[in-house]
Amino acid sequence: MRSLKKGPYVDEKLAKKVAHRKPSDGGIKTWARASQIAPEFVGYTFLVHTGKNFADVLVTEDMVGHRLGEFAPTTKFVRHGGKMQKEIDTKAKQSEIAAAQAAKAAGEAKKK
């Protein structure tokens, strides 16, 4: 937590880039994930480094005060489960297919 006396942390280079560009100029590449989003950043697109590549972050009003890194995840979520989850997913797909076929058969019966 940063003290109120110091104010919000905004990377100087990033603030300078925003001051010299227009929102329509394209993305601003940055490695400053810890930088807080200032009200001047609204409407700009930032390319935030994730450790491997850059994630597009379009800043909106409700993002002000948050950090840039919050909107560019560094890890990829691989779903939980395994064998059991796979079985549940296949059963759900089969029930969807059965419901679609039943609806199709009911639609054809109405036509006759």
MODELLER restraints for C-alpha pairs under 7 A, 6 or more apart:
rsr = mdl.restraints
at = mdl.atoms
rsr.add(forms.Gaussian(group=physical.xy_distance, feature=features.Distance(at['CA:8:A'], at['CA:36:A']), mean=6.59, stdev=0.5))
rsr.add(forms.Gaussian(group=physical.xy_distance, feature=features.Distance(at['CA:9:A'], at['CA:35:A']), mean=5.74, stdev=0.5))
rsr.add(forms.Gaussian(group=physical.xy_distance, feature=features.Distance(at['CA:9:A'], at['CA:36:A']), mean=5.72, stdev=0.5))
rsr.add(forms.Gaussian(group=physical.xy_distance, feature=features.Distance(at['CA:10:A'], at['CA:35:A']), mean=4.78, stdev=0.5))
rsr.add(forms.Gaussian(group=physical.xy_distance, feature=features.Distance(at['CA:10:A'], at['CA:36:A']), mean=5.38, stdev=0.5))
rsr.add(forms.Gaussian(group=physical.xy_distance, feature=features.Distance(at['CA:11:A'], at['CA:32:A']), mean=6.71, stdev=0.5))
rsr.add(forms.Gaussian(group=physical.xy_distance, feature=features.Distance(at['CA:11:A'], at['CA:35:A']), mean=5.56, stdev=0.5))
rsr.add(forms.Gaussian(group=physical.xy_distance, feature=features.Distance(at['CA:18:A'], at['CA:41:A']), mean=6.99, stdev=0.5))
rsr.add(forms.Gaussian(group=physical.xy_distance, feature=features.Distance(at['CA:23:A'], at['CA:43:A']), mean=5.91, stdev=0.5))
rsr.add(forms.Gaussian(group=physical.xy_distance, feature=features.Distance(at['CA:23:A'], at['CA:44:A']), mean=4.66, stdev=0.5))
rsr.add(forms.Gaussian(group=physical.xy_distance, feature=features.Distance(at['CA:26:A'], at['CA:45:A']), mean=6.69, stdev=0.5))
rsr.add(forms.Gaussian(group=physical.xy_distance, feature=features.Distance(at['CA:27:A'], at['CA:45:A']), mean=4.75, stdev=0.5))
rsr.add(forms.Gaussian(group=physical.xy_distance, feature=features.Distance(at['CA:27:A'], at['CA:46:A']), mean=4.97, stdev=0.5))
rsr.add(forms.Gaussian(group=physical.xy_distance, feature=features.Distance(at['CA:27:A'], at['CA:47:A']), mean=5.78, stdev=0.5))
rsr.add(forms.Gaussian(group=physical.xy_distance, feature=features.Distance(at['CA:28:A'], at['CA:45:A']), mean=6.40, stdev=0.5))
rsr.add(forms.Gaussian(group=physical.xy_distance, feature=features.Distance(at['CA:28:A'], at['CA:46:A']), mean=4.68, stdev=0.5))
rsr.add(forms.Gaussian(group=physical.xy_distance, feature=features.Distance(at['CA:28:A'], at['CA:47:A']), mean=5.69, stdev=0.5))
rsr.add(forms.Gaussian(group=physical.xy_distance, feature=features.Distance(at['CA:29:A'], at['CA:46:A']), mean=5.97, stdev=0.5))
rsr.add(forms.Gaussian(group=physical.xy_distance, feature=features.Distance(at['CA:29:A'], at['CA:47:A']), mean=4.55, stdev=0.5))
rsr.add(forms.Gaussian(group=physical.xy_distance, feature=features.Distance(at['CA:29:A'], at['CA:48:A']), mean=6.33, stdev=0.5))
rsr.add(forms.Gaussian(group=physical.xy_distance, feature=features.Distance(at['CA:30:A'], at['CA:46:A']), mean=6.98, stdev=0.5))
rsr.add(forms.Gaussian(group=physical.xy_distance, feature=features.Distance(at['CA:30:A'], at['CA:47:A']), mean=6.01, stdev=0.5))
rsr.add(forms.Gaussian(group=physical.xy_distance, feature=features.Distance(at['CA:30:A'], at['CA:48:A']), mean=5.28, stdev=0.5))
rsr.add(forms.Gaussian(group=physical.xy_distance, feature=features.Distance(at['CA:30:A'], at['CA:49:A']), mean=6.37, stdev=0.5))
rsr.add(forms.Gaussian(group=physical.xy_distance, feature=features.Distance(at['CA:31:A'], at['CA:48:A']), mean=6.00, stdev=0.5))
rsr.add(forms.Gaussian(group=physical.xy_distance, feature=features.Distance(at['CA:31:A'], at['CA:49:A']), mean=5.16, stdev=0.5))
rsr.add(forms.Gaussian(group=physical.xy_distance, feature=features.Distance(at['CA:33:A'], at['CA:48:A']), mean=6.73, stdev=0.5))
rsr.add(forms.Gaussian(group=physical.xy_distance, feature=features.Distance(at['CA:33:A'], at['CA:67:A']), mean=6.64, stdev=0.5))
rsr.add(forms.Gaussian(group=physical.xy_distance, feature=features.Distance(at['CA:33:A'], at['CA:68:A']), mean=5.01, stdev=0.5))
rsr.add(forms.Gaussian(group=physical.xy_distance, feature=features.Distance(at['CA:33:A'], at['CA:69:A']), mean=4.20, stdev=0.5))
rsr.add(forms.Gaussian(group=physical.xy_distance, feature=features.Distance(at['CA:34:A'], at['CA:67:A']), mean=5.70, stdev=0.5))
rsr.add(forms.Gaussian(group=physical.xy_distance, feature=features.Distance(at['CA:34:A'], at['CA:68:A']), mean=6.40, stdev=0.5))
rsr.add(forms.Gaussian(group=physical.xy_distance, feature=features.Distance(at['CA:34:A'], at['CA:69:A']), mean=6.19, stdev=0.5))
rsr.add(forms.Gaussian(group=physical.xy_distance, feature=features.Distance(at['CA:35:A'], at['CA:67:A']), mean=5.56, stdev=0.5))
rsr.add(forms.Gaussian(group=physical.xy_distance, feature=features.Distance(at['CA:35:A'], at['CA:68:A']), mean=6.02, stdev=0.5))
rsr.add(forms.Gaussian(group=physical.xy_distance, feature=features.Distance(at['CA:36:A'], at['CA:65:A']), mean=5.75, stdev=0.5))
rsr.add(forms.Gaussian(group=physical.xy_distance, feature=features.Distance(at['CA:36:A'], at['CA:66:A']), mean=5.51, stdev=0.5))
rsr.add(forms.Gaussian(group=physical.xy_distance, feature=features.Distance(at['CA:36:A'], at['CA:67:A']), mean=4.30, stdev=0.5))
rsr.add(forms.Gaussian(group=physical.xy_distance, feature=features.Distance(at['CA:36:A'], at['CA:68:A']), mean=6.22, stdev=0.5))
rsr.add(forms.Gaussian(group=physical.xy_distance, feature=features.Distance(at['CA:37:A'], at['CA:63:A']), mean=6.82, stdev=0.5))
rsr.add(forms.Gaussian(group=physical.xy_distance, feature=features.Distance(at['CA:37:A'], at['CA:64:A']), mean=4.98, stdev=0.5))
rsr.add(forms.Gaussian(group=physical.xy_distance, feature=features.Distance(at['CA:37:A'], at['CA:65:A']), mean=5.35, stdev=0.5))
rsr.add(forms.Gaussian(group=physical.xy_distance, feature=features.Distance(at['CA:37:A'], at['CA:66:A']), mean=5.76, stdev=0.5))
rsr.add(forms.Gaussian(group=physical.xy_distance, feature=features.Distance(at['CA:37:A'], at['CA:67:A']), mean=5.88, stdev=0.5))
rsr.add(forms.Gaussian(group=physical.xy_distance, feature=features.Distance(at['CA:37:A'], at['CA:68:A']), mean=6.40, stdev=0.5))
rsr.add(forms.Gaussian(group=physical.xy_distance, feature=features.Distance(at['CA:38:A'], at['CA:64:A']), mean=5.64, stdev=0.5))
rsr.add(forms.Gaussian(group=physical.xy_distance, feature=features.Distance(at['CA:38:A'], at['CA:65:A']), mean=6.45, stdev=0.5))
rsr.add(forms.Gaussian(group=physical.xy_distance, feature=features.Distance(at['CA:39:A'], at['CA:64:A']), mean=5.90, stdev=0.5))
rsr.add(forms.Gaussian(group=physical.xy_distance, feature=features.Distance(at['CA:41:A'], at['CA:59:A']), mean=6.58, stdev=0.5))
rsr.add(forms.Gaussian(group=physical.xy_distance, feature=features.Distance(at['CA:42:A'], at['CA:59:A']), mean=5.07, stdev=0.5))
rsr.add(forms.Gaussian(group=physical.xy_distance, feature=features.Distance(at['CA:42:A'], at['CA:60:A']), mean=5.23, stdev=0.5))
rsr.add(forms.Gaussian(group=physical.xy_distance, feature=features.Distance(at['CA:42:A'], at['CA:61:A']), mean=5.98, stdev=0.5))
rsr.add(forms.Gaussian(group=physical.xy_distance, feature=features.Distance(at['CA:43:A'], at['CA:58:A']), mean=6.68, stdev=0.5))
rsr.add(forms.Gaussian(group=physical.xy_distance, feature=features.Distance(at['CA:43:A'], at['CA:59:A']), mean=5.53, stdev=0.5))
rsr.add(forms.Gaussian(group=physical.xy_distance, feature=features.Distance(at['CA:43:A'], at['CA:60:A']), mean=6.16, stdev=0.5))
rsr.add(forms.Gaussian(group=physical.xy_distance, feature=features.Distance(at['CA:44:A'], at['CA:58:A']), mean=6.02, stdev=0.5))
rsr.add(forms.Gaussian(group=physical.xy_distance, feature=features.Distance(at['CA:44:A'], at['CA:59:A']), mean=5.83, stdev=0.5))
rsr.add(forms.Gaussian(group=physical.xy_distance, feature=features.Distance(at['CA:45:A'], at['CA:56:A']), mean=6.62, stdev=0.5))
rsr.add(forms.Gaussian(group=physical.xy_distance, feature=features.Distance(at['CA:45:A'], at['CA:57:A']), mean=5.53, stdev=0.5))
rsr.add(forms.Gaussian(group=physical.xy_distance, feature=features.Distance(at['CA:45:A'], at['CA:58:A']), mean=4.37, stdev=0.5))
rsr.add(forms.Gaussian(group=physical.xy_distance, feature=features.Distance(at['CA:45:A'], at['CA:59:A']), mean=6.28, stdev=0.5))
rsr.add(forms.Gaussian(group=physical.xy_distance, feature=features.Distance(at['CA:46:A'], at['CA:56:A']), mean=5.84, stdev=0.5))
rsr.add(forms.Gaussian(group=physical.xy_distance, feature=features.Distance(at['CA:46:A'], at['CA:57:A']), mean=5.13, stdev=0.5))
rsr.add(forms.Gaussian(group=physical.xy_distance, feature=features.Distance(at['CA:46:A'], at['CA:58:A']), mean=6.41, stdev=0.5))
rsr.add(forms.Gaussian(group=physical.xy_distance, feature=features.Distance(at['CA:47:A'], at['CA:54:A']), mean=5.29, stdev=0.5))
rsr.add(forms.Gaussian(group=physical.xy_distance, feature=features.Distance(at['CA:47:A'], at['CA:55:A']), mean=5.32, stdev=0.5))
rsr.add(forms.Gaussian(group=physical.xy_distance, feature=features.Distance(at['CA:47:A'], at['CA:56:A']), mean=4.77, stdev=0.5))
rsr.add(forms.Gaussian(group=physical.xy_distance, feature=features.Distance(at['CA:47:A'], at['CA:57:A']), mean=6.29, stdev=0.5))
rsr.add(forms.Gaussian(group=physical.xy_distance, feature=features.Distance(at['CA:48:A'], at['CA:54:A']), mean=5.15, stdev=0.5))
rsr.add(forms.Gaussian(group=physical.xy_distance, feature=features.Distance(at['CA:48:A'], at['CA:55:A']), mean=5.24, stdev=0.5))
rsr.add(forms.Gaussian(group=physical.xy_distance, feature=features.Distance(at['CA:48:A'], at['CA:56:A']), mean=6.53, stdev=0.5))
rsr.add(forms.Gaussian(group=physical.xy_distance, feature=features.Distance(at['CA:48:A'], at['CA:57:A']), mean=6.98, stdev=0.5))
rsr.add(forms.Gaussian(group=physical.xy_distance, feature=features.Distance(at['CA:48:A'], at['CA:72:A']), mean=6.42, stdev=0.5))
rsr.add(forms.Gaussian(group=physical.xy_distance, feature=features.Distance(at['CA:49:A'], at['CA:55:A']), mean=6.40, stdev=0.5))
rsr.add(forms.Gaussian(group=physical.xy_distance, feature=features.Distance(at['CA:50:A'], at['CA:72:A']), mean=6.32, stdev=0.5))
rsr.add(forms.Gaussian(group=physical.xy_distance, feature=features.Distance(at['CA:50:A'], at['CA:73:A']), mean=6.56, stdev=0.5))
rsr.add(forms.Gaussian(group=physical.xy_distance, feature=features.Distance(at['CA:50:A'], at['CA:74:A']), mean=4.86, stdev=0.5))
rsr.add(forms.Gaussian(group=physical.xy_distance, feature=features.Distance(at['CA:51:A'], at['CA:74:A']), mean=6.57, stdev=0.5))
rsr.add(forms.Gaussian(group=physical.xy_distance, feature=features.Distance(at['CA:55:A'], at['CA:72:A']), mean=5.74, stdev=0.5))
rsr.add(forms.Gaussian(group=physical.xy_distance, feature=features.Distance(at['CA:57:A'], at['CA:71:A']), mean=6.61, stdev=0.5))
